[in-house]
Amino acid sequence: MKIAKTLAASLLLAGITAPVVAKDKEPVEPIVLPTAPAGMGQIVFFRPGGAGFALGCSVNENGEKVSSLGAGKYFVMQTTPGRHEFTVKSEAKDVLALEVEEGETQYAKCKIKMGIIVGRPDLAPATEDEFRKGKFKMVDAEDMGPAPGAVRPEGEVAVEAEAATE
């Protein structure tokens, strides 16, 4: 009887610790980014997963929210050529200045670093390769802010209120 119980326990334990066979992963379709309109450039903002996954990274320009980035999300901002400053903040503020050129696509990533009380966002230049290596989904419309330039999930570009009424 002891042998039967020991054998049953061994088989049960072997079943619990048996390696899991990985399922075939479905191929991930590459993200197709829009091209910048004539006379404009664009910036792809993205947030890899990792530390601070529960915190958002709210990207602002001129004090207006462009969009929030959750872990594994991205958005595209189409804007005029020239210098642009973007800010992110929680308990600390970070600023990224980019020189946008006509027809150019730049990349910026937001990572959450350790803070004293909560994580602090870090906005930095990135490369297309860094973006392409990740598995990102476009942010939801409700995460978008009122600032102009962000390409909405529906493919529309946010415009300033004055421009929309002209």
Summary of the structure (lengths in Angstrom):
residues: 166
radius of gyration: 22.4
end to end distance: 88.3
largest distance: 88.3
contacts: 434
relative contact order: 0.20
helix: 18%
strand: 38%
